[in-house]
Amino acid sequence: MWDIALTALQDLSTAANAALREADEPHSKVVRFPDTQPLAMDAGVLLAPLTIAYQTYGELNAAKSNAVLICHALTGDQHVANVHPVTGKPGWWETMVGPGRPIDTDRYFVICSNVVGGCMGTTGPASTNPATGKPYGLDLPVVTIRDMVRAQAMLVDHFGIDQLFCVAGGSMGGMQVLQWAASYPERVFCALPIATATRHSSQNIAFHEVGRQAVMADPEWAGGRYFERGLQPTKGLAVARMAAHITYMSDEALHRKFGRKLQNRSAPTFSFDADFQIESYLRHQGSTFVERFDANSYLYVTRAMDYFDLADDYDGVLARAFTGTKTRFCVVSFTSDWLFPTSDSRAVIHALNASGASVSFVEVETDKGHDAFLLDVPDLIATTRGFLDSAARARGIAPARSPAGVA
């Protein structure tokens, strides 16, 4: 049955990915940097031309002091607080971003760009390689978190913004937040890294490798040249998503939601159909993921996370990454997150304390696992609101105006 479902999605996935290969991502704003403004990459090459697709919400004030940069996670994109153009679902962080939300778009100018190596309009493996006229595929240089941040800095420069009020994000987005604070400390007034770490653990690298091998084992991956051959490695990418999705949830959350309940049946079928609800759920996650994501982008973005090791850039001494920083930090972790456990956040805190930084730390009690940063978790919402309100007062950013007739 799963094969039938994936086959039915084949045409949808092909059409969606074809749209993503267009120069314009029609539902986003796009900046194209010419050959004279290349992206200098850690791989030792200059990437040009470079296209960055992004979304903005709210208005930039006259002093350009209220800009908040949102950094998205592994399978996220720039559609933070608007209906997604491919899936039709709400923005991925609408619990946090919007009018009256903690990241209040009536008060702040919010920017979110699709990362380099992504598949929603920013230059990635599905983009056209100007040297060949064909999609880059695996000819795109391997991307790092620092490359993503350099590209974001180019976008921020495009807006004429000298200093961002805040850089915020969870998971891979949190890695970008930490890289921003290390690479451009003078450009970040406050930083909100959530459910993240300064380097990927060997276990997390192992999970990513399983996902990459699932993609590359799909015959339709075709050595990364599937676009040229009219193919789509949907089965491999779906399996990769299924494996990864397990790591985003806690055992408690899985048990509460699914337990050992059967799916639309009263007894086992004694087959390899999806007898259990959890099996059906994971297959659904896999099959819907292939509608909106490119398989090669999955390889590139997971690799970027694997390579991230902030301390390694400073002779193994993490505190040196933040020496002399004036950035205000609020680090958040979740008690049930075993992908990026609280111990990872404590390592960040220790380094920030050693560097003399202004830092607060909140460990949120929840059984929702790593994905808690995307969900309606009251303590996370209250922490974010309190931290940003305090920082905004210090920055001199005026509160949002109340609606007419409201005190």
Residue pairs with C-beta under 8 A, 6 or more apart in sequence:
1 273
1 274
2 274
2 283
2 287
3 235
5 283
5 287
6 234
6 235
6 238
6 287
6 290
9 234
9 287
9 290
9 291
10 232
10 234
12 291
13 232
13 234
13 290
13 291
14 230
14 232
16 86
16 291
16 292
17 119
17 126
17 227
17 232
17 294
19 26
19 86
20 119
20 120
20 121
20 126
20 294
21 126
21 127
21 128
21 135
21 227
23 30
23 32
23 51
23 128
24 30
24 121
25 53
25 114
25 120
25 121
26 85
27 79
27 85
28 53
28 54
28 55
28 78
28 79
28 114
28 120
28 121
29 53
29 54
29 55
29 56
30 51
30 52
30 53
30 54
30 121
31 51
31 52
31 54
31 155
31 158
32 49
32 50
32 51
33 39
33 48
33 49
33 50
33 51
33 52
33 154
34 48
34 49
35 48
35 49
36 48
37 48
37 50
37 154
38 46
38 47
38 48
38 50
39 46
39 47
39 48
39 50
39 116
39 147
39 150
39 151
39 154
40 46
40 150
41 47
41 141
41 143
41 144
41 147
41 150
42 144
42 146
42 147
42 307
43 141
43 142
43 144
45 141
47 116
47 123
47 140
47 141
49 123
49 130
50 116
50 123
50 151
50 154
51 121
51 122
51 123
51 127
52 113
52 114
52 116
52 121
52 122
52 123
52 151
52 154
52 155
53 78
53 113
53 114
53 120
53 121
53 122
54 78
54 111
54 112
54 113
54 114
54 155
55 78
55 79
55 80
55 81
55 82
55 111
55 112
55 113
56 109
56 110
56 111
56 112
57 80
57 81
57 82
57 97
57 98
57 105
57 109
57 110
58 66
58 104
58 105
58 106
58 107
58 108
58 109
58 110
59 109
60 66
60 67
60 109
60 159
60 161
61 109
61 397
64 159
64 160
64 161
64 162
65 163
65 165
65 395
65 396
65 397
66 107
66 108
66 109
66 165
66 392
66 395
66 397
67 108
67 109
67 110
67 111
67 156
67 159
67 161
67 164
67 165
68 103
68 108
68 109
68 110
68 111
68 164
68 165
68 166
68 167
68 168
69 111
69 112
69 152
69 156
69 164
69 166
69 167
69 168
69 180
70 80
70 93
70 97
70 103
70 110
70 111
70 112
70 168
70 169
70 173
71 112
71 115
71 148
71 152
71 167
71 168
71 169
71 172
71 173
71 174
71 176
71 177
71 180
72 78
72 80
72 92
72 112
72 114
72 115
72 169
72 172
72 173
73 169
73 170
73 171
73 172
73 173
74 171
74 172
74 244
74 301
74 302
74 305
75 241
75 244
75 289
75 293
75 298
75 301
76 92
76 173
77 84
77 92
77 114
77 118
77 120
78 112
78 113
78 114
78 120
78 121
79 85
79 91
79 92
79 112
79 120
80 91
80 92
80 93
80 94
80 97
80 110
80 112
81 91
81 93
81 94
81 97
81 98
81 105
81 110
82 91
83 89
83 90
83 91
84 90
84 91
84 92
84 292
86 291
86 292
87 288
87 291
87 292
91 97
92 374
93 103
93 374
94 101
95 101
95 374
95 375
95 376
95 381
96 102
96 103
96 380
96 381
96 384
97 103
97 105
97 110
98 104
98 105
99 105
99 106
99 400
100 106
100 400
102 381
102 384
102 385
102 388
103 110
103 166
103 168
103 384
103 388
104 400
106 400
106 401
107 392
107 397
107 398
107 399
107 400
108 165
108 166
108 388
108 397
111 155
111 156
111 159
113 122
113 151
113 152
113 155
114 120
114 121
114 122
115 122
115 143
115 148
115 151
115 176
115 301
115 304
116 122
116 123
116 124
116 143
116 147
116 148
116 151
117 123
117 124
117 125
117 140
117 143
117 147
117 148
117 297
117 300
117 301
117 304
118 124
118 297
118 301
119 125
119 126
119 293
119 294
119 297
122 151
123 140
124 136
124 140
124 294
124 296
124 297
124 300
125 135
125 136
125 137
125 138
125 140
125 224
125 294
125 296
125 297
125 299
125 300
126 135
126 136
126 227
126 294
126 296
126 297
127 135
127 136
127 140
128 134
128 135
128 136
129 135
129 136
129 139
129 140
132 139
134 227
134 228
135 227
135 228
137 223
137 224
137 225
137 227
137 228
137 296
138 223
138 224
138 296
138 299
140 296
140 300
142 300
142 303
142 304
142 307
143 300
143 301
143 303
143 304
144 304
144 307
144 308
145 172
145 175
145 176
145 179
145 304
145 305
145 307
145 308
146 179
146 183
147 304
148 176
148 179
148 304
149 176
149 179
149 180
149 183
149 184
150 183
152 176
152 180
153 183
153 184
153 187
156 164
156 187
162 187
163 186
163 187
163 188
163 189
164 180
164 187
164 188
164 189
165 189
165 190
165 391
165 392
165 395
165 397
166 188
166 189
166 190
166 191
166 192
166 388
166 391
167 176
167 177
167 180
167 181
167 188
167 191
167 192
168 177
168 191
168 192
168 193
168 194
168 384
169 176
169 177
169 192
169 193
169 194
169 196
170 193
170 194
170 195
170 196
170 373
170 374
171 194
171 195
171 196
171 339
171 340
171 370
171 373
172 196
172 301
172 304
172 305
173 194
173 196
174 193
174 194
174 195
174 196
174 197
174 340
175 193
175 196
175 197
175 198
175 305
175 308
177 191
177 192
177 193
177 196
178 191
178 193
178 196
178 198
178 310
178 321
178 348
179 308
179 310
180 187
180 188
180 191
181 188
181 191
181 321
181 322
181 325
181 327
181 329
182 310
182 313
182 321
182 322
185 322
185 324
185 325
185 326
185 327
186 326
188 327
189 327
189 328
189 391
189 395
190 327
190 328
190 329
190 330
190 387
190 388
190 391
190 395
191 327
191 328
191 329
191 330
192 329
192 330
192 332
192 384
192 387
192 388
193 329
193 331
193 332
193 348
194 331
194 332
194 333
194 373
194 380
195 332
195 333
195 334
195 337
195 339
195 340
195 345
195 370
195 372
195 373
196 340
196 344
196 345
196 348
197 340
197 344
197 345
197 347
197 348
198 308
198 309
198 310
198 311
198 318
198 321
198 344
198 347
198 348
198 351
199 308
199 309
199 310
199 311
199 312
200 208
200 305
200 306
200 307
200 308
200 309
201 344
204 247
204 305
204 306
204 339
205 306
207 243
207 244
207 247
208 244
208 302
208 303
208 305
208 306
210 240
210 243
211 239
211 240
211 241
211 243
211 244
211 298
211 302
212 240
212 298
212 299
212 302
212 303
214 236
214 237
214 239
214 240
214 243
215 221
215 233
215 236
215 237
215 240
215 295
215 298
215 299
216 236
216 299
217 236
218 233
218 234
218 235
218 236
218 237
218 295
219 233
220 226
220 231
220 232
220 233
220 234
220 235
220 236
221 231
221 233
221 236
221 295
222 228
222 229
222 231
222 233
224 296
224 299
226 232
226 233
226 295
232 290
232 295
233 295
234 287
234 290
236 295
237 286
237 289
237 290
237 293
237 295
237 298
238 283
238 286
238 287
238 289
238 290
239 286
240 298
241 285
241 286
241 289
241 290
241 293
242 282
242 283
242 285
242 286
245 282
245 285
245 286
246 254
246 282
247 338
247 339
247 370
248 339
248 369
248 370
248 371
249 368
249 369
249 370
249 371
250 336
250 337
250 338
250 367
250 368
250 369
250 370
252 336
252 367
253 336
253 367
253 368
253 369
254 278
256 367
258 276
258 277
258 278
258 281
259 277
260 276
261 276
261 277
262 268
262 275
262 276
262 277
263 274
263 275
263 276
263 277
263 279
263 280
265 275
268 275
269 275
274 280
274 283
310 318
310 321
311 317
311 318
311 321
311 351
313 321
314 320
314 321
318 347
318 348
318 350
318 351
319 350
319 351
319 352
319 354
319 355
320 355
321 351
321 355
322 351
322 352
322 355
322 357
323 355
324 355
324 356
325 352
325 355
325 357
326 358
327 357
327 358
328 358
328 359
328 391
328 394
329 352
329 357
329 358
329 359
329 360
330 359
330 360
330 361
330 362
330 383
330 384
330 387
331 345
331 348
331 349
331 352
331 359
331 360
331 361
331 362
332 345
332 361
332 362
332 363
332 364
332 373
332 380
332 383
332 384
333 340
333 341
333 342
333 344
333 345
333 346
333 361
333 362
333 363
333 364
334 342
334 363
334 364
334 366
334 368
334 369
334 370
334 372
334 373
334 377
335 342
335 363
335 364
335 365
335 366
335 367
336 366
336 367
336 368
336 369
336 372
337 369
337 370
337 372
338 369
338 370
339 369
339 370
340 370
342 363
345 361
345 363
346 361
349 359
349 361
352 359
353 359
360 387
362 379
362 383
364 372
364 377
364 379
364 380
364 383
365 379
366 372
366 377
366 379
368 375
368 377
372 380
373 380
392 399
